[in-house]
């Protein structure tokens, strides 16, 4: 199952990079305007970047658990595939995928250090230099950072920027927070989130109709829809996987659930079909897979 998943992801990455190679200069420049390389999943770059991160951790788990049983060529192929996935993740330069990757790696390396495996300390040092290295190597990653700084400068000045990506997301999260505070006990109701969010935009922003989005945080969706009770319930649901008796000490299970839960701070993955499928399928697959390894 894991090798089929990795093969499918490799095919998707190759397809995405091939399209990028057809028009490299224009796409590099377009990253200064919140553009991203086209991806599979109907160009859902957020969800695809999350799958890339899961593929990277799948490879790490395979090497950690079965490395001694693999032939040298298999280990080299897996290692090469991990490098390809990491490089692609930075070329794609999607915020959600990058945050999840670094969070998961940081948790994993801290665990290694806690196990007194000091020989891995240099990996923790290298991980801090990886973004800096990618900034100078990959134009898309560099331009994404430049656009992010440009975008957020308008947010700091409370100036509306039409077509803004991260800026509008932050404003939408602020709208969700305001709705939560307005109705802390019962919320505004899921059916009225769009209407109430638009009212916030009209009163606090000159945002155009095309830029008016739902609160860009799954936590704020539940908070604005049902109040603090919804936030607490959502938190409980996110904590359930960590309480699984057989896996609560498994670092791979902890890492997977940590970065998925964290991704919902800035994304509404459970409001789209691909997000629901990825969350349910990946957690159930890893739950079964890791249990068999215990």
C-alpha positions as CSV (number, residue, x, y, z in Angstrom):
1,X,0.0,0.0,0.0
2,X,2.8,2.4,1.0
3,X,4.7,1.8,-2.3
4,X,1.6,2.3,-4.4
5,X,0.9,5.6,-2.6
6,X,4.5,6.8,-3.1
7,X,4.4,5.8,-6.8
8,X,1.2,7.8,-7.3
9,X,2.7,10.8,-5.6
10,X,5.8,10.6,-7.7
11,X,3.7,10.6,-10.8
12,X,1.8,13.6,-9.6
13,X,5.0,15.5,-8.8
14,X,6.5,14.7,-12.2
15,X,3.3,15.9,-13.9
16,X,3.4,19.1,-11.9
17,X,7.1,19.8,-12.5
18,X,6.7,19.0,-16.2
19,X,4.0,21.8,-16.5
20,X,6.4,24.1,-14.6
21,X,9.2,23.3,-16.9
22,X,7.1,24.4,-19.9
23,X,7.1,28.0,-18.8
24,X,9.6,28.4,-16.0
25,X,10.3,32.2,-16.3
26,X,6.7,33.2,-16.4
27,X,5.7,31.0,-13.6
28,X,8.6,32.2,-11.4
29,X,7.4,35.8,-12.0
30,X,3.8,34.9,-11.3
31,X,4.8,33.7,-7.8
32,X,5.2,37.4,-7.0
33,X,1.4,37.6,-7.6
34,X,0.2,34.8,-5.4
35,X,0.4,32.2,-8.2
36,X,1.4,28.5,-7.7
37,X,2.4,25.7,-9.9
38,X,-0.5,23.7,-11.2
39,X,-0.9,20.5,-9.2
40,X,-3.1,17.3,-9.3
41,X,-6.3,17.1,-7.3
42,X,-7.9,19.7,-9.5
43,X,-5.1,22.2,-8.8
44,X,-5.8,22.0,-5.0
45,X,-2.2,22.9,-4.1
46,X,-2.9,23.0,-0.4
47,X,-4.2,19.5,-0.1
48,X,-1.5,18.2,-2.6
49,X,1.3,19.8,-0.6
50,X,-0.1,18.0,2.5
51,X,0.0,14.7,0.7
52,X,3.7,15.4,-0.3
53,X,4.5,15.9,3.4
54,X,2.7,12.6,4.3
55,X,4.7,10.9,1.5
56,X,8.0,12.2,3.0
57,X,7.1,10.8,6.5
58,X,5.9,7.5,4.9
59,X,9.4,7.1,3.4
60,X,11.1,8.0,6.8
61,X,8.9,5.4,8.5
62,X,9.7,2.8,5.9
63,X,13.4,3.4,6.3
64,X,13.3,3.5,10.1
65,X,11.3,0.4,10.5
66,X,12.3,-1.8,7.6
67,X,15.6,-0.3,6.4
68,X,17.6,-3.3,7.6
69,X,15.4,-5.6,5.6
70,X,15.5,-3.6,2.3
71,X,18.1,-4.2,-0.3
72,X,20.6,-1.4,-0.9
73,X,18.9,-0.4,-4.2
74,X,15.5,-0.1,-2.4
75,X,17.0,2.0,0.3
76,X,18.7,4.3,-2.2
77,X,15.5,4.6,-4.2
78,X,13.5,5.6,-1.1
79,X,16.1,8.1,0.0
80,X,16.2,9.6,-3.5
81,X,12.4,9.8,-3.6
82,X,12.4,11.6,-0.2
83,X,14.8,14.2,-1.5
84,X,12.7,14.7,-4.6
85,X,9.6,15.2,-2.4
86,X,11.4,17.7,-0.2
87,X,12.7,19.6,-3.2
88,X,9.3,19.7,-4.8
89,X,7.7,20.9,-1.6
90,X,10.0,23.9,-1.6
91,X,9.6,24.5,-5.4
92,X,5.8,24.4,-5.0
93,X,6.2,26.7,-2.0
94,X,2.8,26.3,-0.4
95,X,2.6,27.6,3.1
96,X,0.5,24.8,4.6
97,X,2.7,22.1,3.3
98,X,5.9,23.8,4.4
99,X,4.7,24.5,7.9
100,X,3.5,20.9,8.3
101,X,6.8,19.5,7.0
102,X,9.0,21.6,9.4
103,X,6.7,21.0,12.3
104,X,6.7,17.2,11.7
105,X,10.5,17.1,11.2
106,X,11.0,19.2,14.3
107,X,8.9,16.9,16.5
108,X,10.7,13.9,15.1
109,X,14.2,15.3,15.7
110,X,13.3,16.4,19.2
111,X,12.2,12.8,19.8
112,X,15.5,11.5,18.5
113,X,17.4,13.8,20.9
114,X,15.2,12.7,23.8
115,X,16.2,9.1,23.0
116,X,19.8,10.2,23.5
117,X,20.6,9.7,19.9
118,X,23.0,12.6,19.8
119,X,24.4,11.6,16.4
120,X,21.2,13.0,14.9
121,X,21.8,16.4,16.5
122,X,23.4,17.7,13.3
123,X,20.1,17.0,11.4
124,X,18.4,19.5,13.8
125,X,21.0,22.1,12.8
126,X,20.7,21.3,9.1
127,X,17.0,21.7,9.1
128,X,17.3,25.3,10.2
129,X,19.5,26.0,7.1
130,X,17.3,24.2,4.7
131,X,14.8,27.2,4.1
132,X,17.7,29.6,3.7
133,X,19.4,27.3,1.2
134,X,16.1,26.9,-0.7
135,X,15.6,30.7,-0.7
136,X,18.7,31.1,-2.8
137,X,18.3,28.0,-5.0
138,X,14.6,28.0,-6.0
139,X,13.1,31.2,-7.5
140,X,9.5,30.1,-6.7
141,X,10.3,29.7,-3.0
142,X,12.2,33.1,-3.0
143,X,9.4,34.9,-4.8
144,X,6.8,33.3,-2.5
145,X,8.6,34.7,0.5
146,X,8.9,38.1,-1.2
147,X,5.2,38.2,-2.0
148,X,4.3,37.1,1.6
149,X,6.3,40.0,3.0
150,X,4.7,42.4,0.5
151,X,1.2,41.0,1.2
152,X,1.5,41.2,5.0
153,X,2.8,44.8,4.8
154,X,-0.7,45.8,3.7
155,X,-2.2,43.9,6.6
156,X,0.0,45.7,9.1
157,X,-1.1,49.0,7.7
158,X,-4.8,47.8,7.6
159,X,-4.9,48.5,3.9
160,X,-7.0,46.3,1.6
161,X,-5.1,44.7,-1.3
162,X,-7.3,43.3,-4.0
163,X,-6.5,39.7,-4.9
164,X,-4.4,39.3,-1.7
165,X,-3.7,35.7,-0.7
166,X,-2.4,35.6,2.8
167,X,-3.6,39.0,3.7
168,X,-7.3,38.1,3.0
169,X,-6.9,34.9,4.8
170,X,-5.7,36.7,8.0
171,X,-8.6,39.2,7.6
172,X,-11.0,36.2,7.3
173,X,-9.6,34.6,10.4
174,X,-10.1,37.9,12.2
175,X,-13.7,37.9,11.0
176,X,-14.2,34.4,12.5
177,X,-12.7,35.5,15.8
178,X,-15.1,38.4,15.9
179,X,-18.1,36.2,15.2
180,X,-16.9,33.9,18.0
181,X,-16.7,36.7,20.4
182,X,-20.1,38.1,19.4
183,X,-21.8,34.8,20.0
184,X,-19.5,32.9,22.4
185,X,-22.1,30.4,23.7
186,X,-24.1,29.3,20.6
187,X,-22.3,30.8,17.6
188,X,-24.1,32.3,14.6
189,X,-25.0,28.9,13.1
190,X,-23.1,27.1,10.3
191,X,-25.7,28.2,7.8
192,X,-25.2,31.9,8.6
193,X,-21.4,32.0,8.7
194,X,-21.1,33.3,5.1
195,X,-23.7,36.0,5.7
196,X,-22.3,37.2,9.0
197,X,-18.7,37.1,7.7
198,X,-19.8,39.3,4.8
199,X,-21.3,41.8,7.3
200,X,-17.9,42.0,9.0
201,X,-16.2,42.7,5.7
202,X,-18.7,45.4,4.8
203,X,-18.1,47.1,8.2
204,X,-14.4,46.7,8.5
205,X,-12.9,46.2,5.0
206,X,-13.4,47.3,1.4
207,X,-13.0,43.7,0.3
208,X,-14.4,42.9,-3.1
209,X,-17.0,40.2,-3.6
210,X,-14.4,37.8,-5.1
211,X,-12.2,38.2,-2.1
212,X,-14.9,37.5,0.5
213,X,-14.1,34.1,1.9
214,X,-15.2,32.1,4.9
215,X,-12.9,32.3,8.0
216,X,-9.8,30.5,6.7
217,X,-9.3,28.4,9.8
218,X,-11.2,25.2,10.6
219,X,-11.0,26.2,14.3
220,X,-12.7,29.5,13.5
221,X,-15.4,27.7,11.4
222,X,-16.4,25.7,14.4
223,X,-16.0,28.7,16.7
224,X,-18.1,31.1,14.7
225,X,-20.7,28.4,13.9
226,X,-21.3,27.0,17.4
227,X,-19.3,29.2,19.8
228,X,-16.6,28.1,22.2
229,X,-18.4,24.7,22.6
230,X,-17.6,24.0,19.0
231,X,-14.0,25.0,19.5
232,X,-13.7,22.7,22.5
233,X,-15.4,19.8,20.7
234,X,-13.2,20.2,17.7
235,X,-10.1,20.3,20.0
236,X,-11.4,17.0,21.6
237,X,-11.8,15.4,18.2
238,X,-8.2,16.4,17.2
239,X,-6.9,15.0,20.5
240,X,-8.6,11.6,20.2
241,X,-5.9,10.1,18.0
242,X,-3.2,11.0,20.6
243,X,-5.1,8.9,23.2
244,X,-5.0,5.7,21.2
245,X,-3.4,3.3,23.7
246,X,-1.3,1.3,21.2
247,X,0.0,4.4,19.4
248,X,0.2,7.2,21.9
249,X,4.0,6.8,22.1
250,X,4.6,6.2,18.4
251,X,6.5,9.3,17.1
252,X,5.3,8.8,13.6
253,X,1.6,8.8,14.7
254,X,2.2,11.8,16.9
255,X,3.9,13.7,14.1
256,X,1.2,12.9,11.5
257,X,-1.7,14.0,13.8
258,X,0.2,17.1,15.0
259,X,0.9,18.7,11.7
260,X,-2.6,17.8,10.3
261,X,-4.3,19.4,13.4
262,X,-2.0,22.4,13.1
263,X,-2.7,22.8,9.4
264,X,-6.4,23.6,10.3
265,X,-5.3,26.8,12.1
266,X,-4.9,28.4,8.6
267,X,-6.9,26.1,6.4
268,X,-10.5,24.8,6.1
269,X,-9.5,21.3,4.8
270,X,-12.6,19.7,6.3
271,X,-14.9,21.9,4.2
272,X,-13.7,20.4,0.9
273,X,-14.0,16.8,-0.4
274,X,-10.3,16.3,-0.9
275,X,-9.5,17.5,2.6
276,X,-12.1,15.2,4.2
277,X,-10.8,12.2,2.2
278,X,-7.2,12.9,3.0
279,X,-7.8,13.3,6.7
280,X,-10.0,10.2,7.1
281,X,-8.1,7.9,4.7
282,X,-4.6,8.8,5.9
283,X,-5.3,8.5,9.6
284,X,-7.2,5.2,9.2
285,X,-4.5,3.8,6.9
286,X,-1.7,4.8,9.3
287,X,-3.7,3.6,12.3
288,X,-3.9,0.1,10.8
289,X,-0.4,0.2,9.4
290,X,1.3,1.3,12.6
291,X,-0.7,-1.1,14.8
292,X,0.6,-4.0,12.7
293,X,4.1,-2.7,13.4
294,X,3.6,-2.5,17.2
